[in-house]
Amino acid sequence: MSRGACRSTSGSLAEPPADETTTKDNVPPILRSHAAAFLLLPLACACWAGNHIVARTIAGHAPPASVSLARWVVVFLVVSLTAWPQIRADWAKLEAKAGVLTFLALVGGAAFGTLQFVALQYTTALNMGVVGSVSPAIIVAASYILFRDRLGPSQLFGVAVSLVGVLAIVTQLDWDRLASLTFNGGDLIILVNMVFWSVYCACLRLRPAVHPMSFLFAVAYVSALANAPFAAWEYAAGYTLVPDLLTGFAVLYAALFTSVLAYVAWNRGIDLIGAPRAGAFLHTIPLFSAVLATSLLGERLMPFHVVGFVLILAGVTLAARQTREQPARLLAGQGSA
């Protein structure tokens, strides 16, 4: 997709055409408030934090493209079975925006989802947190380049504060640890993946005004088709899925939590406050990773965890605040889905 196709003709937040409005029936009343973003976005990040742990656990045990294919097939089946009446009602809109849906699915579903599993074959979950911390900045850049979205000074400061919080957890308040970190090809894959994700987040406003499950149906369909050739190559190379409990758990977690729950929550959060402000919430992923490690793996809560939590939460709060210069984003039922 060309840059011109994504760019708003105005200098501020791009607004969708008037004929692409979403009916209020598509979104429950509780999810039309800006305050809902402060629940939806952390929920998505918590799901993704768990996925980092799961993906690292199955590294070397299951082929990444095959896991991703199985994941999207499960999502496709679940969504089809539970939301077919809504999908059928939205079918004409899905067909009309087939090109946009394909682009978003390839960038934010097929590529992003698979490369995350690939990266964790070669790097650690710790490095994923460090390198992935650049994603809010890339989202800000992508939103500005494509749509001329801007963050105010206080919001940019909030992104920086939350980044310091991430580094506080990663370094355990010993900044010399940063110099001792080693980076490899897996980390480069993470950076490329963050670019894909940032473009997806910025261009979400281009998707048709359909029910969230209808959109996820299209993403799952395209993502499964796109992953199929790579899964076939893995199979031909002898790298096949092992039908055991670990593989089954990884596929189901990636499908139900990382995809269905997280994508719906994240997409709606972006609808409410915009991609640049929502991007700061990605800094909560290391926070949730630390919570999961202490609660599920029995690791101890240390002072650096507390410092990092406070900085991340303070930074995200600043970054997500709407400034006077920024127009309010249209809520579902009043504008873009």
BAKOLMI-474907 format. One line per 3 residues: their letters; for each residue x, y negated, z negated of C-alpha. Coordinates in nm, 2 decimals, always signed. Each point is the difference from the previous one (the first is absolute). Last residue first. Layout:
A) X,Y,Z; ...
***
This chain:
ASG) -1.48,-0.12,-1.40; +0.02,-0.36,+0.13; -0.26,-0.25,-0.08
QGA) -0.29,-0.07,-0.24; -0.12,+0.35,-0.08; +0.34,+0.09,-0.12
LLR) +0.17,-0.31,-0.15; +0.15,-0.28,+0.21; +0.33,-0.11,-0.14
APQ) +0.00,-0.33,-0.19; +0.20,-0.27,+0.17; +0.36,-0.04,-0.12
ERT) +0.12,-0.35,-0.09; -0.16,+0.01,-0.35; +0.20,+0.32,-0.08
QRA) -0.14,+0.35,-0.05; +0.17,+0.20,-0.26; +0.14,+0.34,+0.11
ALT) +0.36,-0.10,-0.01; -0.02,-0.14,-0.36; -0.18,+0.31,-0.13
VGA) +0.24,+0.23,+0.18; +0.30,-0.18,-0.15; -0.14,+0.02,-0.36
LIL) -0.09,+0.37,+0.04; +0.35,+0.08,+0.15; +0.18,-0.21,-0.27
VFG) -0.19,+0.16,-0.29; +0.04,+0.35,+0.13; +0.37,-0.04,+0.07
VVH) +0.06,-0.13,-0.35; -0.20,+0.29,-0.15; +0.18,+0.26,+0.21
FPM) +0.34,-0.15,-0.09; -0.09,+0.05,-0.37; -0.04,+0.38,+0.06
LRE) -0.31,+0.23,+0.02; +0.14,+0.35,-0.03; -0.04,+0.27,+0.27
GLL) -0.26,+0.27,-0.07; -0.05,+0.09,+0.37; -0.37,-0.08,+0.02
STA) -0.04,-0.31,-0.23; +0.35,-0.15,+0.02; +0.06,+0.08,+0.37
LVA) -0.35,-0.10,+0.10; +0.04,-0.34,-0.18; +0.35,-0.05,+0.17
SFL) -0.15,+0.08,+0.34; -0.29,-0.24,-0.08; +0.25,-0.28,-0.06
PIT) +0.20,+0.10,+0.31; -0.32,-0.04,+0.20; -0.10,-0.33,-0.16
HLF) +0.23,-0.19,+0.25; -0.25,+0.10,+0.27; -0.23,-0.25,-0.17
AGA) +0.19,-0.29,+0.16; -0.12,+0.11,+0.34; -0.36,-0.09,-0.09
RPA) +0.09,-0.37,+0.01; +0.15,+0.02,+0.35; -0.27,+0.24,+0.12
GIL) -0.31,-0.20,-0.09; -0.20,-0.04,-0.32; -0.33,+0.18,+0.04
DIG) +0.05,+0.19,+0.33; +0.34,+0.10,-0.11; -0.15,+0.16,-0.31
RNW) -0.25,+0.18,+0.22; +0.27,+0.16,+0.20; +0.20,+0.10,-0.31
AVY) -0.30,+0.17,-0.16; -0.11,+0.19,+0.31; +0.36,+0.10,+0.08
ALV) +0.08,+0.11,-0.36; -0.32,+0.21,-0.05; +0.00,+0.18,+0.34
STF) +0.37,+0.01,+0.08; +0.23,+0.03,-0.30; -0.27,+0.14,-0.23
LAA) -0.20,+0.25,+0.21; +0.23,+0.08,+0.28; +0.35,-0.04,-0.16
YLV) -0.12,+0.18,-0.31; -0.16,+0.28,+0.20; +0.31,+0.05,+0.21
AFG) +0.24,-0.01,-0.30; -0.22,+0.24,-0.20; -0.02,+0.25,+0.29
TLL) +0.38,-0.01,+0.05; +0.07,+0.05,-0.37; -0.27,+0.28,-0.03
DPV) +0.14,+0.20,+0.29; -0.06,+0.03,+0.38; +0.36,-0.08,+0.11
LTY) -0.02,-0.25,+0.29; +0.24,+0.07,+0.28; +0.36,-0.11,+0.09
GAA) +0.08,+0.27,+0.26; +0.10,-0.25,+0.27; -0.32,+0.08,+0.20
YEW) -0.20,-0.08,-0.31; +0.18,-0.33,-0.05; -0.06,-0.09,+0.37
AAF) -0.37,+0.09,-0.05; -0.02,-0.23,-0.30; +0.16,-0.28,+0.21
PAN) -0.26,+0.06,+0.28; -0.29,+0.00,-0.25; +0.09,-0.32,-0.18
ALA) -0.16,-0.23,+0.26; -0.32,+0.20,+0.02; -0.03,+0.01,-0.38
SVY) +0.06,-0.38,-0.02; -0.26,-0.07,+0.26; -0.27,+0.20,-0.17
AVA) +0.09,-0.12,-0.35; +0.00,-0.37,+0.10; -0.34,+0.04,+0.17
FLF) -0.16,+0.17,-0.30; +0.17,-0.26,-0.23; -0.18,-0.28,+0.19
SMP) -0.33,+0.19,-0.02; +0.06,+0.05,-0.37; +0.06,-0.37,-0.06
HVA) -0.34,-0.08,+0.18; +0.05,-0.20,+0.32; +0.09,-0.36,+0.09
PRL) +0.26,+0.09,+0.26; +0.37,-0.03,-0.09; +0.19,-0.32,+0.08
RLC) +0.02,-0.11,-0.36; +0.22,+0.30,-0.07; +0.27,-0.16,+0.21
ACY) +0.21,-0.13,-0.29; -0.02,+0.32,-0.20; +0.09,+0.22,+0.30
VSW) +0.29,-0.23,+0.10; +0.12,+0.02,-0.36; -0.03,+0.38,+0.00
FVM) +0.20,+0.04,+0.32; +0.27,-0.23,-0.14; +0.01,+0.19,-0.32
NVL) +0.06,+0.32,+0.19; +0.30,-0.15,+0.17; +0.14,-0.08,-0.34
IIL) -0.08,+0.35,-0.14; +0.17,+0.16,+0.30; +0.31,-0.21,-0.07
DGG) -0.01,+0.14,-0.36; -0.02,+0.36,+0.14; +0.31,-0.07,+0.20
NFT) +0.20,-0.07,-0.31; +0.04,-0.23,-0.30; +0.21,+0.03,-0.31
LSA) -0.08,-0.18,-0.33; +0.31,-0.08,-0.21; -0.02,-0.37,+0.07
LRD) -0.36,-0.01,-0.12; +0.10,+0.18,-0.32; +0.22,-0.29,-0.09
WDL) -0.32,-0.19,-0.08; -0.06,+0.20,-0.32; -0.35,-0.10,-0.09
QTV) -0.11,+0.36,+0.07; +0.12,-0.06,+0.36; -0.32,+0.13,+0.16
IAL) -0.24,-0.14,-0.27; +0.16,-0.34,+0.00; +0.02,+0.01,+0.38
VGV) -0.38,+0.04,+0.03; -0.05,-0.29,-0.25; +0.24,-0.22,+0.20
LSV) -0.22,+0.08,+0.31; -0.31,-0.10,-0.20; +0.16,-0.34,-0.07
AVG) +0.09,-0.05,+0.36; -0.35,+0.07,+0.12; -0.14,-0.24,-0.27
FLQ) +0.24,-0.27,+0.12; -0.14,+0.05,+0.35; -0.35,-0.04,-0.15
SPG) +0.10,-0.32,-0.18; +0.15,-0.15,+0.31; -0.31,+0.07,+0.21
LRD) -0.03,+0.30,+0.23; -0.07,-0.04,+0.37; -0.19,+0.17,+0.28
RFL) +0.11,-0.10,+0.35; -0.18,+0.29,+0.15; +0.27,+0.23,+0.16
IYS) +0.32,-0.16,-0.12; -0.14,-0.11,-0.33; -0.17,+0.33,-0.08
AAV) +0.31,+0.19,+0.10; +0.23,-0.22,-0.22; -0.23,+0.03,-0.30
IIA) -0.03,+0.38,+0.05; +0.38,+0.02,+0.03; +0.04,-0.18,-0.33
PSV) -0.25,+0.23,-0.17; +0.19,+0.30,+0.15; +0.34,-0.09,-0.13
SGV) -0.06,+0.21,-0.32; -0.01,+0.31,+0.22; +0.38,+0.01,+0.00
VGM) +0.01,+0.01,-0.38; -0.30,+0.23,-0.06; +0.09,+0.24,+0.27
NLA) +0.36,+0.00,-0.13; -0.14,+0.13,-0.33; -0.22,+0.26,+0.17
TTY) +0.32,+0.13,+0.15; +0.13,+0.02,+0.36; +0.03,+0.25,+0.28
QLA) -0.32,+0.21,+0.00; -0.18,-0.30,-0.16; +0.04,-0.19,+0.32
VFQ) -0.18,+0.27,+0.20; -0.30,+0.00,-0.23; -0.03,-0.38,+0.02
LTG) +0.06,+0.03,+0.38; -0.31,+0.21,+0.03; -0.24,-0.24,-0.17
FAA) +0.13,-0.31,+0.16; +0.01,+0.13,+0.35; -0.33,+0.18,+0.02
GGV) -0.21,-0.22,-0.23; +0.10,-0.37,+0.00; +0.17,-0.03,+0.34
LAL) -0.18,+0.27,+0.20; -0.33,-0.06,-0.17; +0.01,-0.38,+0.03
FTL) +0.09,+0.03,+0.37; -0.27,+0.26,+0.07; -0.26,-0.20,-0.18
VGA) +0.09,-0.32,+0.20; -0.03,+0.19,+0.33; -0.32,+0.18,-0.10
KAE) -0.17,-0.33,-0.09; -0.32,+0.04,+0.21; +0.00,+0.38,-0.07
LKA) +0.00,-0.06,-0.38; -0.27,-0.26,+0.03; -0.22,+0.24,+0.20
WDA) +0.06,+0.28,-0.25; -0.10,-0.20,-0.31; -0.33,+0.17,-0.05
RIQ) +0.16,+0.34,+0.07; +0.27,-0.07,-0.26; -0.26,-0.11,-0.25
PWA) -0.20,+0.32,+0.05; +0.32,+0.21,-0.01; +0.12,-0.13,-0.34
TLS) +0.06,+0.31,-0.22; +0.08,+0.27,+0.26; +0.19,-0.22,+0.24
VVL) +0.20,-0.17,-0.28; +0.10,+0.34,-0.15; +0.09,+0.15,+0.34
FVV) +0.20,-0.29,+0.12; +0.18,-0.04,-0.34; +0.09,+0.37,+0.01
VWR) +0.13,-0.03,+0.36; +0.20,-0.31,-0.11; +0.17,+0.19,-0.28
ALS) +0.07,+0.31,+0.21; +0.17,-0.22,+0.26; +0.20,-0.18,-0.27
VSA) +0.12,+0.33,-0.15; +0.09,+0.12,+0.35; +0.19,-0.32,+0.07
PPA) +0.19,+0.02,-0.33; +0.11,+0.37,+0.01; -0.05,+0.17,-0.34
HGA) +0.25,+0.11,-0.26; +0.29,-0.22,+0.09; -0.17,-0.29,-0.17
ITR) -0.30,+0.13,-0.18; +0.08,-0.17,-0.33; +0.10,-0.32,+0.17
AVI) -0.34,-0.02,+0.17; -0.18,+0.07,-0.32; +0.19,-0.27,-0.20
HNG) -0.05,-0.26,+0.28; -0.36,+0.10,+0.03; -0.06,-0.08,-0.37
AWC) +0.12,-0.35,+0.06; -0.23,-0.02,+0.31; -0.30,+0.08,-0.22
ACA) +0.10,-0.26,-0.25; +0.05,-0.25,+0.28; -0.36,+0.06,+0.12
LPL) -0.14,-0.05,-0.35; +0.21,-0.31,-0.04; -0.16,-0.15,+0.31
LLF) -0.35,+0.09,-0.09; -0.01,-0.13,-0.35; +0.14,-0.35,+0.05
AAA) -0.18,-0.01,+0.34; -0.33,+0.03,-0.19; +0.05,-0.34,-0.14
HSR) -0.04,-0.15,+0.35; -0.36,+0.11,-0.03; -0.17,+0.20,+0.28
LIP) +0.08,+0.34,-0.15; -0.26,-0.01,-0.28; -0.27,-0.07,+0.26
PVN) +0.06,+0.33,+0.18; +0.15,-0.04,+0.35; -0.16,+0.13,+0.32
DKT) -0.35,-0.12,-0.09; +0.13,-0.36,+0.02; +0.01,+0.03,+0.38
TTE) +0.34,-0.06,+0.14; +0.06,-0.28,+0.24; +0.16,+0.03,+0.34
DAP) -0.23,-0.23,+0.20; +0.13,-0.31,-0.18; +0.36,+0.07,+0.12
PEA) +0.24,+0.07,-0.27; +0.19,-0.26,-0.20; +0.37,-0.04,+0.01
LSG) +0.15,-0.16,-0.31; +0.16,-0.33,+0.11; +0.15,-0.16,+0.30
STS) -0.28,+0.08,+0.24; +0.03,+0.20,+0.31; +0.05,+0.31,-0.20
RCA) +0.27,+0.24,+0.12; -0.06,+0.37,+0.05; -0.04,+0.01,+0.38
GRS) +0.26,-0.26,+0.04; +0.26,+0.22,-0.17; -0.06,+0.27,+0.25
M) -0.14,+0.34,-0.09
***
